[in-house]
Amino acid sequence: MGFVELHRKGSHLKMKHPDGRVIVFPFHDQVDRYTLKGALRDADVNADDFLDAVK
């Protein structure tokens, strides 16, 4: 989706998009659906587009 990893600290991952969007996301095997929904909102990424990208 165009985001690249900037760095990791502990269990969090900081990612940046070429257009300037930056998100901090928990780096775990499983992520709560509300956390995922909030991260997608912060990243301005549609949930359907995300699901298509991870398939």
mmCIF file as gemmi writes it, N, C-alpha and C atoms, coordinates in Angstrom:
data_model
loop_
_atom_site.group_PDB
_atom_site.id
_atom_site.type_symbol
_atom_site.label_atom_id
_atom_site.label_alt_id
_atom_site.label_comp_id
_atom_site.label_asym_id
_atom_site.label_entity_id
_atom_site.label_seq_id
_atom_site.pdbx_PDB_ins_code
_atom_site.Cartn_x
_atom_site.Cartn_y
_atom_site.Cartn_z
_atom_site.occupancy
_atom_site.B_iso_or_equiv
_atom_site.pdbx_formal_charge
_atom_site.auth_seq_id
_atom_site.auth_asym_id
_atom_site.pdbx_PDB_model_num
ATOM 1 N N . MET Axp A 1 ? 0.819 -1.189 0 1 0 ? 1 A 1
ATOM 2 C CA . MET Axp A 1 ? 0 0 0 1 0 ? 1 A 1
ATOM 3 C C . MET Axp A 1 ? 0.869 1.261 0 1 0 ? 1 A 1
ATOM 4 N N . GLY Axp A 2 ? 2.18 1.056 -0.108 1 0 ? 2 A 1
ATOM 5 C CA . GLY Axp A 2 ? 3.071 2.186 -0.246 1 0 ? 2 A 1
ATOM 6 C C . GLY Axp A 2 ? 3.769 2.633 1.026 1 0 ? 2 A 1
ATOM 7 N N . PHE Axp A 3 ? 3.39 2.082 2.179 1 0 ? 3 A 1
ATOM 8 C CA . PHE Axp A 3 ? 4.024 2.465 3.435 1 0 ? 3 A 1
ATOM 9 C C . PHE Axp A 3 ? 5.34 1.722 3.598 1 0 ? 3 A 1
ATOM 10 N N . VAL Axp A 4 ? 6.339 2.407 4.143 1 0 ? 4 A 1
ATOM 11 C CA . VAL Axp A 4 ? 7.623 1.777 4.43 1 0 ? 4 A 1
ATOM 12 C C . VAL Axp A 4 ? 7.937 1.942 5.915 1 0 ? 4 A 1
ATOM 13 N N . GLU Axp A 5 ? 8.66 0.978 6.438 1 0 ? 5 A 1
ATOM 14 C CA . GLU Axp A 5 ? 9.018 1.004 7.854 1 0 ? 5 A 1
ATOM 15 C C . GLU Axp A 5 ? 10.094 2.05 8.11 1 0 ? 5 A 1
ATOM 16 N N . LEU Axp A 6 ? 9.834 2.92 9.082 1 0 ? 6 A 1
ATOM 17 C CA . LEU Axp A 6 ? 10.844 3.896 9.5 1 0 ? 6 A 1
ATOM 18 C C . LEU Axp A 6 ? 11.697 3.3 10.607 1 0 ? 6 A 1
ATOM 19 N N . HIS Axp A 7 ? 11.046 2.775 11.645 1 0 ? 7 A 1
ATOM 20 C CA . HIS Axp A 7 ? 11.766 2.102 12.718 1 0 ? 7 A 1
ATOM 21 C C . HIS Axp A 7 ? 10.809 1.375 13.635 1 0 ? 7 A 1
ATOM 22 N N . ARG Axp A 8 ? 11.399 0.511 14.477 1 0 ? 8 A 1
ATOM 23 C CA . ARG Axp A 8 ? 10.646 -0.223 15.489 1 0 ? 8 A 1
ATOM 24 C C . ARG Axp A 8 ? 11.224 0.127 16.845 1 0 ? 8 A 1
ATOM 25 N N . LYS Axp A 9 ? 10.342 0.244 17.802 1 0 ? 9 A 1
ATOM 26 C CA . LYS Axp A 9 ? 10.775 0.439 19.181 1 0 ? 9 A 1
ATOM 27 C C . LYS Axp A 9 ? 9.858 -0.394 20.053 1 0 ? 9 A 1
ATOM 28 N N . GLY Axp A 10 ? 10.426 -1.377 20.71 1 0 ? 10 A 1
ATOM 29 C CA . GLY Axp A 10 ? 9.611 -2.28 21.509 1 0 ? 10 A 1
ATOM 30 C C . GLY Axp A 10 ? 8.661 -3.041 20.605 1 0 ? 10 A 1
ATOM 31 N N . SER Axp A 11 ? 7.384 -2.939 20.892 1 0 ? 11 A 1
ATOM 32 C CA . SER Axp A 11 ? 6.39 -3.677 20.105 1 0 ? 11 A 1
ATOM 33 C C . SER Axp A 11 ? 5.626 -2.762 19.149 1 0 ? 11 A 1
ATOM 34 N N . HIS Axp A 12 ? 6.202 -1.607 18.816 1 0 ? 12 A 1
ATOM 35 C CA . HIS Axp A 12 ? 5.522 -0.686 17.905 1 0 ? 12 A 1
ATOM 36 C C . HIS Axp A 12 ? 6.37 -0.424 16.668 1 0 ? 12 A 1
ATOM 37 N N . LEU Axp A 13 ? 5.687 -0.217 15.582 1 0 ? 13 A 1
ATOM 38 C CA . LEU Axp A 13 ? 6.293 -0.021 14.281 1 0 ? 13 A 1
ATOM 39 C C . LEU Axp A 13 ? 5.839 1.328 13.74 1 0 ? 13 A 1
ATOM 40 N N . LYS Axp A 14 ? 6.773 2.149 13.304 1 0 ? 14 A 1
ATOM 41 C CA . LYS Axp A 14 ? 6.439 3.445 12.722 1 0 ? 14 A 1
ATOM 42 C C . LYS Axp A 14 ? 6.617 3.329 11.213 1 0 ? 14 A 1
ATOM 43 N N . MET Axp A 15 ? 5.576 3.713 10.468 1 0 ? 15 A 1
ATOM 44 C CA . MET Axp A 15 ? 5.593 3.579 9.009 1 0 ? 15 A 1
ATOM 45 C C . MET Axp A 15 ? 5.234 4.916 8.367 1 0 ? 15 A 1
ATOM 46 N N . LYS Axp A 16 ? 5.8 5.137 7.173 1 0 ? 16 A 1
ATOM 47 C CA . LYS Axp A 16 ? 5.548 6.381 6.459 1 0 ? 16 A 1
ATOM 48 C C . LYS Axp A 16 ? 5.211 6.084 4.999 1 0 ? 16 A 1
ATOM 49 N N . HIS Axp A 17 ? 4.298 6.874 4.474 1 0 ? 17 A 1
ATOM 50 C CA . HIS Axp A 17 ? 3.891 6.782 3.071 1 0 ? 17 A 1
ATOM 51 C C . HIS Axp A 17 ? 4.612 7.886 2.307 1 0 ? 17 A 1
ATOM 52 N N . PRO Axp A 18 ? 4.92 7.685 1.031 1 0 ? 18 A 1
ATOM 53 C CA . PRO Axp A 18 ? 5.592 8.738 0.25 1 0 ? 18 A 1
ATOM 54 C C . PRO Axp A 18 ? 4.851 10.078 0.228 1 0 ? 18 A 1
ATOM 55 N N . ASP Axp A 19 ? 3.528 10.053 0.437 1 0 ? 19 A 1
ATOM 56 C CA . ASP Axp A 19 ? 2.776 11.316 0.425 1 0 ? 19 A 1
ATOM 57 C C . ASP Axp A 19 ? 2.811 12.031 1.778 1 0 ? 19 A 1
ATOM 58 N N . GLY Axp A 20 ? 3.534 11.455 2.769 1 0 ? 20 A 1
ATOM 59 C CA . GLY Axp A 20 ? 3.713 12.125 4.048 1 0 ? 20 A 1
ATOM 60 C C . GLY Axp A 20 ? 2.932 11.544 5.204 1 0 ? 20 A 1
ATOM 61 N N . ARG Axp A 21 ? 1.983 10.647 4.94 1 0 ? 21 A 1
ATOM 62 C CA . ARG Axp A 21 ? 1.231 10.039 6.034 1 0 ? 21 A 1
ATOM 63 C C . ARG Axp A 21 ? 2.155 9.176 6.894 1 0 ? 21 A 1
ATOM 64 N N . VAL Axp A 22 ? 2.022 9.287 8.21 1 0 ? 22 A 1
ATOM 65 C CA . VAL Axp A 22 ? 2.825 8.5 9.143 1 0 ? 22 A 1
ATOM 66 C C . VAL Axp A 22 ? 1.879 7.833 10.13 1 0 ? 22 A 1
ATOM 67 N N . ILE Axp A 23 ? 2.11 6.534 10.398 1 0 ? 23 A 1
ATOM 68 C CA . ILE Axp A 23 ? 1.317 5.83 11.4 1 0 ? 23 A 1
ATOM 69 C C . ILE Axp A 23 ? 2.252 5.059 12.326 1 0 ? 23 A 1
ATOM 70 N N . VAL Axp A 24 ? 1.8 4.886 13.553 1 0 ? 24 A 1
ATOM 71 C CA . VAL Axp A 24 ? 2.471 4.023 14.516 1 0 ? 24 A 1
ATOM 72 C C . VAL Axp A 24 ? 1.515 2.881 14.78 1 0 ? 24 A 1
ATOM 73 N N . PHE Axp A 25 ? 2.026 1.659 14.665 1 0 ? 25 A 1
ATOM 74 C CA . PHE Axp A 25 ? 1.165 0.496 14.728 1 0 ? 25 A 1
ATOM 75 C C . PHE Axp A 25 ? 1.786 -0.557 15.636 1 0 ? 25 A 1
ATOM 76 N N . PRO Axp A 26 ? 0.981 -1.248 16.451 1 0 ? 26 A 1
ATOM 77 C CA . PRO Axp A 26 ? 1.532 -2.321 17.285 1 0 ? 26 A 1
ATOM 78 C C . PRO Axp A 26 ? 1.995 -3.484 16.415 1 0 ? 26 A 1
ATOM 79 N N . PHE Axp A 27 ? 3.168 -4.002 16.715 1 0 ? 27 A 1
ATOM 80 C CA . PHE Axp A 27 ? 3.74 -5.104 15.939 1 0 ? 27 A 1
ATOM 81 C C . PHE Axp A 27 ? 3.562 -6.396 16.738 1 0 ? 27 A 1
ATOM 82 N N . HIS Axp A 28 ? 2.399 -7.045 16.539 1 0 ? 28 A 1
ATOM 83 C CA . HIS Axp A 28 ? 2.051 -8.274 17.241 1 0 ? 28 A 1
ATOM 84 C C . HIS Axp A 28 ? 1.529 -9.284 16.226 1 0 ? 28 A 1
ATOM 85 N N . ASP Axp A 29 ? 1.475 -10.55 16.636 1 0 ? 29 A 1
ATOM 86 C CA . ASP Axp A 29 ? 0.902 -11.578 15.766 1 0 ? 29 A 1
ATOM 87 C C . ASP Axp A 29 ? -0.578 -11.331 15.514 1 0 ? 29 A 1
ATOM 88 N N . GLN Axp A 30 ? -1.278 -10.893 16.55 1 0 ? 30 A 1
ATOM 89 C CA . GLN Axp A 30 ? -2.702 -10.587 16.432 1 0 ? 30 A 1
ATOM 90 C C . GLN Axp A 30 ? -2.936 -9.156 16.885 1 0 ? 30 A 1
ATOM 91 N N . VAL Axp A 31 ? -3.811 -8.473 16.155 1 0 ? 31 A 1
ATOM 92 C CA . VAL Axp A 31 ? -4.138 -7.082 16.476 1 0 ? 31 A 1
ATOM 93 C C . VAL Axp A 31 ? -5.652 -6.989 16.657 1 0 ? 31 A 1
ATOM 94 N N . ASP Axp A 32 ? -6.079 -6.35 17.717 1 0 ? 32 A 1
ATOM 95 C CA . ASP Axp A 32 ? -7.495 -6.148 17.994 1 0 ? 32 A 1
ATOM 96 C C . ASP Axp A 32 ? -8.146 -5.417 16.819 1 0 ? 32 A 1
ATOM 97 N N . ARG Axp A 33 ? -9.361 -5.781 16.495 1 0 ? 33 A 1
ATOM 98 C CA . ARG Axp A 33 ? -10.036 -5.183 15.331 1 0 ? 33 A 1
ATOM 99 C C . ARG Axp A 33 ? -10.223 -3.683 15.469 1 0 ? 33 A 1
ATOM 100 N N . TYR Axp A 34 ? -10.42 -3.199 16.696 1 0 ? 34 A 1
ATOM 101 C CA . TYR Axp A 34 ? -10.599 -1.766 16.896 1 0 ? 34 A 1
ATOM 102 C C . TYR Axp A 34 ? -9.284 -1.013 16.689 1 0 ? 34 A 1
ATOM 103 N N . THR Axp A 35 ? -8.183 -1.636 17.083 1 0 ? 35 A 1
ATOM 104 C CA . THR Axp A 35 ? -6.858 -1.046 16.854 1 0 ? 35 A 1
ATOM 105 C C . THR Axp A 35 ? -6.582 -0.986 15.362 1 0 ? 35 A 1
ATOM 106 N N . LEU Axp A 36 ? -6.893 -2.066 14.655 1 0 ? 36 A 1
ATOM 107 C CA . LEU Axp A 36 ? -6.702 -2.099 13.207 1 0 ? 36 A 1
ATOM 108 C C . LEU Axp A 36 ? -7.565 -1.054 12.523 1 0 ? 36 A 1
ATOM 109 N N . LYS Axp A 37 ? -8.811 -0.97 12.921 1 0 ? 37 A 1
ATOM 110 C CA . LYS Axp A 37 ? -9.722 0.013 12.324 1 0 ? 37 A 1
ATOM 111 C C . LYS Axp A 37 ? -9.21 1.44 12.547 1 0 ? 37 A 1
ATOM 112 N N . GLY Axp A 38 ? -8.718 1.723 13.743 1 0 ? 38 A 1
ATOM 113 C CA . GLY Axp A 38 ? -8.176 3.044 14.045 1 0 ? 38 A 1
ATOM 114 C C . GLY Axp A 38 ? -6.925 3.346 13.237 1 0 ? 38 A 1
ATOM 115 N N . ALA Axp A 39 ? -6.06 2.35 13.081 1 0 ? 39 A 1
ATOM 116 C CA . ALA Axp A 39 ? -4.835 2.542 12.294 1 0 ? 39 A 1
ATOM 117 C C . ALA Axp A 39 ? -5.176 2.79 10.827 1 0 ? 39 A 1
ATOM 118 N N . LEU Axp A 40 ? -6.143 2.066 10.304 1 0 ? 40 A 1
ATOM 119 C CA . LEU Axp A 40 ? -6.558 2.285 8.912 1 0 ? 40 A 1
ATOM 120 C C . LEU Axp A 40 ? -7.15 3.673 8.741 1 0 ? 40 A 1
ATOM 121 N N . ARG Axp A 41 ? -7.908 4.12 9.713 1 0 ? 41 A 1
ATOM 122 C CA . ARG Axp A 41 ? -8.479 5.47 9.677 1 0 ? 41 A 1
ATOM 123 C C . ARG Axp A 41 ? -7.35 6.513 9.708 1 0 ? 41 A 1
ATOM 124 N N . ASP Axp A 42 ? -6.392 6.332 10.61 1 0 ? 42 A 1
ATOM 125 C CA . ASP Axp A 42 ? -5.261 7.261 10.71 1 0 ? 42 A 1
ATOM 126 C C . ASP Axp A 42 ? -4.446 7.298 9.413 1 0 ? 42 A 1
ATOM 127 N N . ALA Axp A 43 ? -4.33 6.139 8.767 1 0 ? 43 A 1
ATOM 128 C CA . ALA Axp A 43 ? -3.55 6.043 7.537 1 0 ? 43 A 1
ATOM 129 C C . ALA Axp A 43 ? -4.358 6.452 6.313 1 0 ? 43 A 1
ATOM 130 N N . ASP Axp A 44 ? -5.642 6.72 6.506 1 0 ? 44 A 1
ATOM 131 C CA . ASP Axp A 44 ? -6.545 7.057 5.409 1 0 ? 44 A 1
ATOM 132 C C . ASP Axp A 44 ? -6.577 5.942 4.358 1 0 ? 44 A 1
ATOM 133 N N . VAL Axp A 45 ? -6.726 4.704 4.869 1 0 ? 45 A 1
ATOM 134 C CA . VAL Axp A 45 ? -6.783 3.515 4.01 1 0 ? 45 A 1
ATOM 135 C C . VAL Axp A 45 ? -8.143 2.867 4.2 1 0 ? 45 A 1
ATOM 136 N N . ASN Axp A 46 ? -8.817 2.576 3.108 1 0 ? 46 A 1
ATOM 137 C CA . ASN Axp A 46 ? -10.109 1.909 3.132 1 0 ? 46 A 1
ATOM 138 C C . ASN Axp A 46 ? -9.926 0.455 3.568 1 0 ? 46 A 1
ATOM 139 N N . ALA Axp A 47 ? -10.802 -0.037 4.446 1 0 ? 47 A 1
ATOM 140 C CA . ALA Axp A 47 ? -10.695 -1.407 4.96 1 0 ? 47 A 1
ATOM 141 C C . ALA Axp A 47 ? -10.754 -2.437 3.842 1 0 ? 47 A 1
ATOM 142 N N . ASP Axp A 48 ? -11.617 -2.242 2.858 1 0 ? 48 A 1
ATOM 143 C CA . ASP Axp A 48 ? -11.707 -3.184 1.736 1 0 ? 48 A 1
ATOM 144 C C . ASP Axp A 48 ? -10.423 -3.198 0.917 1 0 ? 48 A 1
ATOM 145 N N . ASP Axp A 49 ? -9.829 -2.03 0.699 1 0 ? 49 A 1
ATOM 146 C CA . ASP Axp A 49 ? -8.562 -1.966 -0.029 1 0 ? 49 A 1
ATOM 147 C C . ASP Axp A 49 ? -7.461 -2.685 0.744 1 0 ? 49 A 1
ATOM 148 N N . PHE Axp A 50 ? -7.461 -2.519 2.075 1 0 ? 50 A 1
ATOM 149 C CA . PHE Axp A 50 ? -6.471 -3.191 2.916 1 0 ? 50 A 1
ATOM 150 C C . PHE Axp A 50 ? -6.639 -4.698 2.814 1 0 ? 50 A 1
ATOM 151 N N . LEU Axp A 51 ? -7.873 -5.175 2.924 1 0 ? 51 A 1
ATOM 152 C CA . LEU Axp A 51 ? -8.105 -6.612 2.859 1 0 ? 51 A 1
ATOM 153 C C . LEU Axp A 51 ? -7.702 -7.194 1.509 1 0 ? 51 A 1
ATOM 154 N N . ASP Axp A 52 ? -7.953 -6.451 0.433 1 0 ? 52 A 1
ATOM 155 C CA . ASP Axp A 52 ? -7.517 -6.895 -0.899 1 0 ? 52 A 1
ATOM 156 C C . ASP Axp A 52 ? -5.996 -6.971 -0.979 1 0 ? 52 A 1
ATOM 157 N N . ALA Axp A 53 ? -5.314 -6.045 -0.335 1 0 ? 53 A 1
ATOM 158 C CA . ALA Axp A 53 ? -3.845 -5.977 -0.404 1 0 ? 53 A 1
ATOM 159 C C . ALA Axp A 53 ? -3.182 -7.102 0.385 1 0 ? 53 A 1
ATOM 160 N N . VAL Axp A 54 ? -3.823 -7.56 1.467 1 0 ? 54 A 1
ATOM 161 C CA . VAL Axp A 54 ? -3.2 -8.602 2.288 1 0 ? 54 A 1
ATOM 162 C C . VAL Axp A 54 ? -3.554 -10.017 1.86 1 0 ? 54 A 1
ATOM 163 N N . LYS Axp A 55 ? -4.43 -10.16 0.905 1 0 ? 55 A 1
ATOM 164 C CA . LYS Axp A 55 ? -4.816 -11.506 0.423 1 0 ? 55 A 1
ATOM 165 C C . LYS Axp A 55 ? -3.742 -12.078 -0.452 1 0 ? 55 A 1
